[in-house]
């Protein structure tokens, strides 16, 4: 497997990939120790981070100063079964010329995570045996 998530204790988990690790946890109000972001927060961070990367790369290629680039993300949960129904993403790019705004929006919408979330990727889940 390319990525592993390992239970540490309580609601806290550790995700490992390519020698990097992040803590995944729940707030105290949901039985965790609030030592890390929750899975929905990480999903939103993945979307915002992917958009930020694509926009920063475009800025390099287009000669736009990326200083002050920020990507904010909010989401709403609902439905049955409960799921993230909607993401709202805002990109702040203070040095973006007006004539490039639509291009930046197209680039942001073209990121891998955005396409994945909009494309209904299949997810295959299986319970493994003792092998790893």
Secondary structure as GFF3:
##gff-version 3
##sequence-region A 1 132
A	DSSP	beta_strand	4	9	.	.	.	ID=ss1
A	DSSP	beta_strand	12	17	.	.	.	ID=ss2
A	DSSP	beta_strand	20	24	.	.	.	ID=ss3
A	DSSP	three_ten_helix	28	30	.	.	.	ID=ss4
A	DSSP	alpha_helix	39	62	.	.	.	ID=ss5
A	DSSP	beta_strand	70	78	.	.	.	ID=ss6
A	DSSP	beta_strand	83	92	.	.	.	ID=ss7
A	DSSP	three_ten_helix	98	100	.	.	.	ID=ss8
A	DSSP	alpha_helix	101	109	.	.	.	ID=ss9
A	DSSP	alpha_helix	112	118	.	.	.	ID=ss10
###
